[in-house]
Amino acid sequence: MLTLYQFRSCPFCGKVRAFMNHAGIAYDTVEVMPFGMKELDFTDHKKVPVLRDGEEVIVESAAIVEYLNQHYAQLSVSEGAEEWVTWIDKTLVQYLPPLIYPDFGTSFKNFAVAMGREQIGGIKGFFVRLGGAVMMPKVARKMKAKNNIVDAEQEFSAAVDHWVTEGLAGKTFFGGKQPDQVDTSVFGVLHSVQGMGVIEAEKSRNQTFANWYDACAETMA
Ligand SMILES: N[C@@H](CCC(=O)N[C@@H](CS)C(=O)NCC(=O)O)C(=O)O
């Protein structure tokens, strides 16, 4: 059995889950505690996702998806996929922290959504939520500066439009009639923030995006 070590709300972990869900690959998940990451004591890589396949330990979300496709799925890889895989990690993902953790109040509210999903309750859940809400706006500000993001909302909407016009380009999916690993990766990253208002706003603004997102959700969520 494959085991995915994850934070449930991490976009990179969402990317891996969406691929496995879509490809029908069975897996277990282990929820890693953000402060300490004791669950990852078996590896020096202190970031999630980490995939364990028997003795094999695979790290880095894009490499994990590649590994899964090679060994368990063999989905066809569409032309231009490599460029979009880079865009997802270098551009699309970078907007999410500034959007969902802009300040303490919004972060505290959005951490409740994430904590609910991760089913971390009680005192431990409260301290993870509080610690995250204090820390993440600082991380988000740094990411914003590093990536030259000025207006996260507007630039994220432009990124969604870019995906629709240049990625989907009139097709149902990037992969054509069927989703491929670019679709699963874009969906997985975006789905990680579902319920926090960001995706909902984009769906009501861009109907083509909404149609694609809902079609992906049928097999990937
Ligand atoms: N390039 C990595 C990025 C993974 C990553 O940044 N994961 C974050 C959670 S979203 C993490 O584990 N952060 C913990 C830390 O940096 O201490 C990938 O694609 O897997």
The ligand as an ORCA input file, in Angstrom:
! r2SCAN-3c Opt
* xyz 0 1
  N       8.700     21.769     -3.860
  C       8.013     21.043     -2.830
  C       7.295     22.031     -1.925
  C       6.663     21.376     -0.724
  C       6.336     22.382      0.381
  O       6.742     23.544      0.335
  N       5.589     21.900      1.388
  C       5.278     22.743      2.513
  C       3.801     22.623      2.881
  S       2.766     23.335      1.654
  C       6.045     22.244      3.731
  O       6.199     21.054      3.927
  N       6.500     23.159      4.553
  C       7.139     22.808      5.800
  C       8.401     23.547      6.006
  O       8.902     24.168      5.060
  O       8.894     23.478      7.130
  C       7.053     20.045     -3.461
  O       6.616     20.289     -4.600
  O       6.777     18.997     -2.860
*
